[in-house]
């Protein structure tokens, strides 16, 4: 059957179907509204990391600020970027059938060289603080990247088995950084 004939048959079928459809009276569409979560919504028993009174400023050539609504956290030996509200919200699942919540963590260290250590020996651990439960699951080995050639970073993907209050610890060579976040729906 030529393409033109197929097109005519499909259009005729659509017109015939449309003729049998009924149209309801217009009605208001109600969309559930969700108010944004704030640090005030986090239980007092979860001491989330907040921007310190004296902010950490990484050494040059790294930028002195961490970006919109974020702050640097750590020391020159190891630092990371945290959200100012201390909340990780709406984390995706690694795969559609995976019940865990996926997060990528970025870490920096003065003197880290991608060419010398393309898969950094960065170790991440985590434990839930507000209840007993499974520990953090590492999904990836450490990797690397950079936004500018002279500003390399280390990155690792983690899977959090549950929502709640989580202590995350990054270990790299002789440095350790620990912080607490609230993981929300």
N, C-alpha and C positions, 0 to 999 in steps of 0.2 A: 504494500500500500504506500503510495507516495506521501511525503511529509505533509504536503498541503492537505491531503485527505484526512490524515491523522489529526491535524490541528483542528479541522472543521468538526470532526467527530467529538474530540475532547471539549471544544467550546459548546457544542450542542448539548452534551451531557451536563456540563456545568450550568447552562441556562435552564435545562429541565429540572435539575436538582434545586436550583435557586427558586424556581417557581413553586416548589412544594414546601419550602421553608417558611416558617412563620416568624414574625418579628414581634417581640414583646415590647411593651411600653418602655420608654427609657426610664432608667432608675439610677439613683446616685450610686456611684462606685465607692465603697468604703474600703479604705486601705488602713490596716492596723498601723498605728504610729508607735515607734519605739523612741523613747527619749535616750539620748546619748548617756552612756555610763560615765560617771565622774569618780574621782578618788573618794568622794564622800560616800559612794555606794559600796566601796570595798569594806569588808568587815574590819573592825579595829584590831582584830587578832592577826591580821595580815599586814605586817609592817613593810609595805612596798617601798622600793627605792625611789627617793625623791631627789631633785636637783640639790646638791649641797650648797651651803651658804657661800663657801669659797669654791667655785667651779674648777674642775680639772680642765686645764688647757693643754692639749697635746703639743709636742715640740714641732717646730717647723720641719718640713713644709706642709704639715697637716693644717687644715683650717681651724681657727680658734673656737668656732661654734659647730655644733653637730647637726644643724638643720632645723627645719620647722618643727616645733613642739617636741624636740629631742634635746638630750644633753649628753656630753661625754662623761664616762664613769670609769675610774680606775687610776692607773699610774703610768709613767713612761714605759715601764716594763710590760704592761698589758692593760689595754682599755677597750671599752665597747661603747656602743651608742644605745641609749635607753630612751623610751618614751617619757615625756614629762609627767604624764598622769599615772605611770606605773601599771598600765592595763594593756594586756594583749587581748584584743577583742576580734571575734570573727575569723579565727585562724582556720585555714582550709584543712581538709583531709588529704593525705598524701595520694591516695587513690580513692575512687568512689566507694569501695567496700572496706576501707580502713577506718576504724572507729577513733583513731588517735588524731591529735591536733598538731599540725605541722608548723614549725617556725624555723627560719634561717637566722643564725646568729653571726654577726660580723665582729671581728676582733682586730686590733692593731697593736703593734709593738715597735718601738723605736729600734731601728736597725734590722727589722725583718726583711729578708731578701727572697723574692719569689724564685729566682734562678737557683739559689742555694738550697731552698727547701720548698719545692713545688707542692708537696703534701705535708704541711706543717704538723708537728706532733702536738697538736692542740687537743686537749682532753676536756670534755664537758660532762659534768654530772648534775643531777637534779633530784630533788626530793620534795614531795608534797608536805606542806607544813600544817595545814588545817585539818588533816585527818590521815590515818594510815592508809596506805595504798601502794600501788605499783610505782616503781621509780621511773625516771626519765629514760626514754629509749633513743639511742643514737641511730640515726638513719644513714649517715654518711661519714666518710673519713674527712678530715680537714682538707680543704682546698684553698685556693688563693684567687686573687683578682686585684684590680686597681681601677680607679677612675682616672687618675693621672699616673704616669709611669713612676714618679717619685713618691707615690702615696699608696703602697701596696697594703692589702688587708688579707686576713685569713677568714674563711667562712666555713660553717658546718651546719648541716640540717639536723634538727632534733624532732622527735615525735613525743608529745605529751599525752599520756594515756587518759588523763581526765582534766576537767576544768578545775579551778580552785587556786589556792595560794601555793606558789612554787618558789623554792630557793634554787637558783641556777649558779653553778660554779664553773669558771673557766680556769684551766691550768695550762701553763705553757712555760717550759723550762723552769726557771726559778721564780715565776710569778703566778699569783693567784688573785682572781677577782670574783667576789660573791655578791649577788644581789637578789632581791625578792620582787616577784611580779604577781599580779592577779590575772589569771587566764579566765576570760568570760566568753559567753555564747556570742 
